[in-house]
């Protein structure tokens, strides 16, 4: 039975006059689901392929996995994927069987905390068939999916918190999975994600655990993994990790929470995977999730977070001097578990979607940044600078991005995902006046929405493009 959720009925309007914020962002809260018992896991994507942003979520108390269909105007319809996934705690959407549509991957406590890892196969018409990867992975809390062995199919990586295991399951191309142990004595691992941290064209692993230092596992290219400490602390209980170039120096830094200490950390990469710590917030009580994103669209990376003790959904503005200023969207989102930045209404500004365990809610907060930035910058814009629509768009593998300059200028064009993470710098050079075109090769990227951003002096303009494979 479908639950129609009218996301345009405003439950609470929160207006923050941030006098010290350059962005002057105001936020409006909308409900997506107000009866999702134990709302915990959250993922944003265009799961039905209709060019708007949908939500995938899971509810720990409700044992429920669901997706919320966006009608294009942010009216959401709930569809149940599985209503008997015992203690559901993590959910993602990815094309696991490489058939051109998005499937769902999830983890759960399982009966007696046995630990469940499952995926639900999408038949292309949004009908989902469950498949078990493991039913005895002791208290698994997080899983990721990626082509870890570079054989053009999707593998699964997961952590068993009570089993002290970090494991990946190799896909044979027919969705038969073979288990490989990466670490068998890692004390209470809680989070794992696959990312090429050292920029050597293979996927490494980022792992957070209750009683270990924050660690990355270096892939030698043959799926042999060597652990390296990032945090240099006795332990860093990171229940979430986000990797991004926070200081725009060309290497990947690490953003993480510390649940025990109520901290949010930025681990600065010196370019050789040696990290030093910078504290973003040392009083974020129950810090549970953090994500890097350029919330105020000023060209540097900010942070977004959720804290269960503070019942808070928040963002931290990255100031010019490298410090961060915190702004709370809400302090009444009971047991906030996740906060994800995404341009949910496709207006060019990043909004925030959140899940609250005791609030039993999934909500989104709309940013009014587009108006704010336009009012601030347009009077100073040189006449004639323009970012043109990519062509073709939607596109398969390659598209052309065009732009005009009225005078010789330094030009940057960056590619971002919908969470504001910079994926690639396409152009960074001095160019003459006139019309310019650059090819964007996205053959290595997954289908989905991407943002391309033109920066010329103090002028910036962003547009959306859709990669369909």
C-alpha positions in Angstrom: 0.0 0.0 0.0 1.4 3.4 -1.0 1.7 6.1 1.5 1.4 9.5 -0.2 3.5 12.0 1.5 2.9 15.6 0.5 6.3 17.1 1.0 5.1 20.6 0.2 3.1 20.7 3.4 5.5 22.6 5.6 5.7 21.2 9.1 8.2 23.7 10.4 9.7 26.8 8.8 13.1 27.6 10.3 14.5 31.0 9.4 18.1 31.7 10.5 19.4 35.2 10.0 23.1 34.3 10.0 24.6 37.7 10.3 28.2 36.3 10.2 27.5 33.9 7.3 28.6 35.1 3.9 25.9 32.9 2.3 22.9 34.2 4.4 21.2 30.9 3.9 17.6 30.4 5.1 16.2 26.9 5.5 12.6 25.5 5.2 11.8 22.1 6.6 9.5 19.6 4.7 8.4 16.1 5.8 9.0 13.2 3.4 7.8 10.5 5.9 6.7 11.3 9.5 5.9 7.7 10.5 9.1 5.8 9.6 9.7 4.1 13.0 13.4 4.2 13.8 14.4 6.1 10.6 18.2 5.4 10.3 19.7 4.8 6.9 19.3 7.2 4.0 20.4 7.5 0.4 19.6 10.0 -2.4 19.5 9.1 -6.1 17.2 9.1 -9.1 16.2 5.5 -8.6 13.4 5.4 -11.1 15.3 7.2 -13.9 12.8 10.0 -14.4 15.3 12.9 -13.9 14.4 13.9 -10.4 15.8 13.1 -7.0 14.2 10.3 -5.0 15.0 9.0 -1.5 15.9 5.5 -0.3 15.6 4.9 3.4 15.5 2.2 6.1 13.8 2.1 9.5 15.5 0.1 12.3 12.5 -0.4 14.5 10.1 -0.9 11.5 12.4 -3.5 9.8 11.6 -1.6 6.7 13.4 -0.6 3.5 11.5 1.8 1.3 12.0 4.3 -1.6 10.2 7.6 -1.9 9.2 8.6 -5.4 9.5 12.3 -6.3 6.9 13.5 -8.8 9.3 16.3 -9.9 7.7 18.9 -7.6 8.9 17.3 -4.3 5.7 15.5 -3.7 6.8 12.0 -2.5 5.1 8.6 -2.7 6.4 5.8 -0.4 7.1 2.4 -1.9 8.1 -0.6 0.3 11.1 -2.6 -0.9 11.1 -5.0 2.1 9.0 -4.8 5.2 10.9 -7.6 7.1 14.5 -6.6 7.1 15.3 -7.2 10.8 16.9 -4.1 12.3 17.7 -2.3 9.0 20.5 0.2 9.5 22.2 1.0 6.2 20.8 1.4 2.6 22.3 2.4 -0.8 21.2 2.3 -4.4 23.6 1.0 -7.1 23.3 -1.0 -10.3 24.6 -4.3 -8.8 23.7 -6.5 -11.8 24.8 -4.0 -14.5 21.4 -4.1 -16.3 21.0 -0.3 -16.5 18.7 0.3 -13.5 19.4 0.9 -9.8 19.1 -1.9 -7.3 19.1 -1.5 -3.5 21.8 -2.7 -1.1 21.2 -2.9 2.6 22.5 -4.1 6.0 20.7 -5.0 9.2 21.3 -6.2 12.7 19.5 -9.5 12.0 17.9 -11.9 14.5 20.1 -11.9 17.6 22.5 -9.5 15.9 23.5 -12.2 13.4 24.1 -9.6 10.8 22.4 -9.4 7.4 23.6 -8.2 4.0 21.1 -8.2 1.2 20.4 -6.7 -2.2 17.1 -6.2 -3.9 17.1 -6.6 -7.7 15.2 -4.0 -9.6 13.4 -5.5 -12.7 13.4 -2.1 -14.4 9.8 -1.4 -13.4 10.6 -0.8 -9.7 9.7 -4.3 -8.6 12.4 -5.7 -6.2 13.5 -9.3 -5.6 15.6 -10.0 -2.5 19.0 -11.7 -2.6 21.1 -12.6 0.4 24.8 -12.0 0.4 25.3 -13.0 4.1 23.0 -13.9 6.9 25.7 -14.4 9.5 28.0 -11.4 9.4 27.9 -10.5 13.1 26.2 -7.2 13.7 27.0 -5.6 10.4 26.4 -1.9 10.3 27.6 -0.6 7.0 28.3 -1.8 3.5 29.5 -0.2 0.3 29.4 -1.3 -3.3 32.1 -0.6 -5.9 34.1 -2.4 -8.6 36.9 -3.1 -6.2 38.8 -5.5 -8.5 38.3 -3.5 -11.7 36.6 -6.3 -13.7 33.6 -4.3 -14.7 31.1 -5.7 -12.1 30.0 -4.4 -8.7 31.5 -6.0 -5.6 30.3 -5.6 -2.0 32.4 -4.4 1.0 31.1 -4.6 4.6 32.2 -4.5 8.2 31.0 -6.9 11.0 31.2 -4.8 14.2 31.0 -7.6 16.7 32.8 -10.0 14.5 35.8 -7.6 14.1 35.8 -8.2 10.4 36.4 -6.2 7.2 35.4 -8.2 4.2 34.7 -7.9 0.5 32.5 -10.1 -1.7 33.8 -10.6 -5.2 31.1 -10.6 -7.9 31.8 -13.1 -10.7 29.7 -11.0 -13.1 26.6 -13.1 -12.5 26.0 -11.9 -9.0 27.5 -14.9 -7.4 29.7 -13.5 -4.5 32.9 -15.0 -3.1 33.9 -13.7 0.4 37.5 -12.4 1.0 38.7 -11.2 4.4 40.6 -8.0 4.5 41.1 -7.8 8.3 39.9 -10.3 11.0 40.9 -8.5 14.2 39.9 -4.9 13.6 38.2 -3.8 16.9 34.5 -3.1 16.3 34.6 -1.7 12.8 31.5 0.5 12.1 32.0 2.2 8.7 33.6 1.4 5.4 33.8 3.1 2.0 35.7 2.6 -1.1 37.7 5.5 -2.5 41.0 6.1 -4.4 42.7 8.0 -1.6 46.2 7.8 -3.0 45.2 8.6 -6.6 46.8 5.5 -8.1 43.8 4.3 -10.1 42.6 1.6 -7.7 40.1 1.7 -4.9 41.3 1.8 -1.3 39.1 1.5 1.8 38.3 4.0 4.5 37.4 2.4 7.8 36.1 3.8 11.1 35.9 1.7 14.3 35.0 2.1 18.0 38.4 1.1 19.4 40.8 1.7 16.5 42.4 4.7 14.9 40.8 6.0 11.8 42.4 3.8 9.1 42.8 3.6 5.4 43.6 0.3 3.7 45.9 0.8 0.7 45.1 -1.4 -2.3 48.2 -2.6 -4.2 46.1 -3.0 -7.3 45.6 -6.7 -6.7 43.2 -6.4 -3.8 45.9 -6.9 -1.2 45.3 -4.3 1.4 47.8 -2.6 3.8 46.4 -0.6 6.8 47.6 3.0 7.5 46.6 5.2 10.4 45.0 8.5 9.6 44.0 9.8 13.0 47.0 9.1 15.3 44.6 9.0 18.2 44.2 6.1 20.7 40.9 5.6 18.9 38.6 7.6 16.6 35.1 6.2 16.7 34.1 7.4 13.2 30.6 6.2 12.4 30.8 8.1 9.1 33.7 9.3 6.8 33.6 11.7 3.9 36.5 12.1 1.5 37.0 15.4 -0.4 39.6 18.0 -1.3 38.8 20.3 1.6 41.6 22.8 1.1 41.7 22.7 -2.8 45.3 21.6 -3.0 44.7 18.7 -5.3 44.7 15.8 -2.9 41.9 14.1 -0.9 41.4 15.0 2.8 39.3 13.1 5.2 36.2 14.4 7.1 35.1 12.3 10.1 33.1 12.3 13.3 34.3 11.1 16.6 31.3 9.7 18.5 33.0 9.2 21.9 34.5 12.7 22.0 31.5 14.5 20.4 33.9 16.0 17.8 34.0 16.6 14.1 37.5 16.4 12.5 39.2 17.4 9.3 42.3 15.3 8.6 44.5 17.3 6.3 46.4 15.4 3.6 49.9 16.6 2.8 49.8 15.0 -0.6 51.5 11.9 0.5 48.8 10.5 2.7 50.3 11.9 5.8 47.6 13.5 7.8 47.3 16.1 10.6 44.2 16.9 12.5 42.1 20.0 12.4 39.1 20.2 14.7 35.9 21.6 13.0 33.7 21.2 16.1 34.6 19.9 19.6 31.1 20.1 21.1 28.8 18.3 18.6 27.1 16.0 21.1 26.4 12.6 19.7 28.1 13.4 16.4 27.0 10.6 14.2 27.3 11.5 10.5 29.3 14.1 8.5 29.5 14.8 4.8 31.6 17.3 2.8 29.9 19.6 0.4 30.1 23.2 -0.8 26.8 24.4 0.9 27.3 28.1 0.3 28.6 27.7 -3.3 31.7 29.8 -2.6 34.2 27.4 -4.0 35.4 25.7 -0.8 34.2 22.7 1.0 31.9 23.0 4.0 30.6 20.2 6.2 27.1 18.8 7.0 26.3 16.7 10.0 23.8 15.0 12.2 24.1 14.5 16.0 21.8 12.3 18.1 22.4 13.9 21.6 22.0 17.4 20.2 19.0 16.3 18.0 20.7 18.5 15.4 21.0 18.7 11.7 23.8 21.2 11.0 26.3 22.7 8.6 29.7 24.3 9.1 30.8 27.1 6.9 34.4 27.0 5.8 35.8 30.4 6.6 38.5 32.2 4.6 41.0 31.6 7.4 40.5 27.8 7.4 38.2 27.8 10.5 34.6 26.7 10.5 31.4 28.3 11.8 28.4 26.1 12.8 24.8 26.7 12.0 22.0 24.4 13.1 19.0 23.8 10.8 17.2 22.2 13.7 17.8 21.2 17.4 14.6 19.2 17.7 15.2 16.3 15.2 15.2 13.6 17.9 18.2 11.2 17.6 19.3 12.6 14.2 21.2 9.8 12.4 22.0 11.0 9.0 22.3 14.3 7.1 23.0 14.2 3.3 23.6 17.3 1.2 21.8 17.1 -2.2 20.1 19.5 -4.6 16.8 17.8 -4.2 14.7 20.4 -6.0 17.3 20.9 -8.8 17.4 24.7 -8.4 21.2 24.9 -8.2 21.6 25.1 -4.4 22.4 22.2 -2.1 19.5 21.2 0.2 19.9 18.7 3.1 18.0 15.5 3.7 17.9 13.9 7.2 16.8 10.8 9.1 15.8 11.0 12.8 15.6 7.7 14.7 13.4 8.8 17.5 11.7 11.5 15.4 10.6 8.6 13.2 11.1 11.0 10.3 12.8 11.6 7.0 12.8 15.3 6.2 14.5 17.7 3.8 15.5 21.3 4.3 15.3 23.6 1.4 18.0 26.2 0.9 17.2 29.6 -0.5 20.8 30.2 -1.5 20.1 30.7 -5.2 18.3 34.0 -4.5 20.9 35.0 -1.9 23.9 34.4 -4.2 22.2 36.0 -7.2 21.5 39.2 -5.2 25.0 39.4 -3.9 27.1 38.7 -7.0 25.2 39.7 -10.2 25.8 43.5 -9.9 29.6 42.8 -10.2 29.5 40.4 -13.0 31.3 41.3 -16.2 28.8 41.4 -19.0 29.0 38.6 -21.5 30.3 35.7 -19.3 28.0 32.7 -19.8 27.9 29.0 -19.2 25.9 27.3 -21.9 23.9 24.1 -21.7 25.9 21.0 -22.2 25.2 19.2 -25.4 24.0 16.5 -25.6 22.2 16.4 -22.3 21.3 13.7 -21.2 24.4 12.1 -22.6 26.1 8.8 -22.8 29.8 8.9 -22.0 30.7 12.2 -23.7 29.2 15.7 -23.8 30.4 19.2 -24.7 30.5 22.1 -22.3 30.6 25.6 -23.8 31.1 29.0 -22.3 31.7 32.6 -23.4 34.2 35.3 -22.2 34.0 39.0 -23.1 37.7 39.5 -22.2 40.8 37.3 -21.5 40.4 35.7 -18.1 41.4 32.9 -15.8 38.8 30.1 -16.1 38.0 27.1 -14.0 35.4 24.4 -14.8 34.8 21.8 -12.1 32.6 18.7 -12.1 30.6 17.9 -8.9 28.2 15.2 -7.8 24.9 16.2 -6.3 26.3 16.1 -2.8 28.7 18.9 -3.8 31.9 16.8 -3.9 34.3 17.8 -6.6 35.1 14.9 -8.9 37.2 16.5 -11.5 38.7 19.9 -12.7 38.0 20.0 -16.4 39.5 23.4 -17.2 42.0 25.5 -15.2 43.8 28.0 -17.4 44.0 31.5 -18.8 41.9 31.9 -22.0 41.2 34.6 -24.6 37.8 36.2 -25.2 35.3 34.4 -27.2 33.3 31.1 -27.4 35.1 28.1 -25.8 34.1 24.4 -25.9 35.5 21.5 -23.9 34.7 17.8 -24.1 33.7 16.0 -20.9 34.5 12.2 -21.0 32.4 10.5 -18.3 32.8 7.0 -19.6 34.3 5.9 -16.2 31.5 7.4 -14.2 28.1 5.9 -13.0 24.8 7.0 -14.5 23.3 9.9 -12.6 23.1 13.7 -12.2 26.2 15.8 -12.2 26.9 19.5 -11.8 29.3 21.5 -13.9 30.5 24.9 -12.6 32.2 27.8 -14.3 34.3 30.1 -12.2 35.7 33.4 -13.7 37.0 35.8 -11.1 34.1 36.4 -8.7 31.5 35.1 -11.2 30.3 31.6 -10.9 27.5 29.7 -12.7 26.4 26.1 -12.4 24.3 23.8 -14.5 23.0 20.3 -14.3 23.7 17.4 -16.7 22.5 13.8 -16.7 24.7 10.8 -17.6 22.7 7.9 -18.9 24.4 4.6 -19.8 
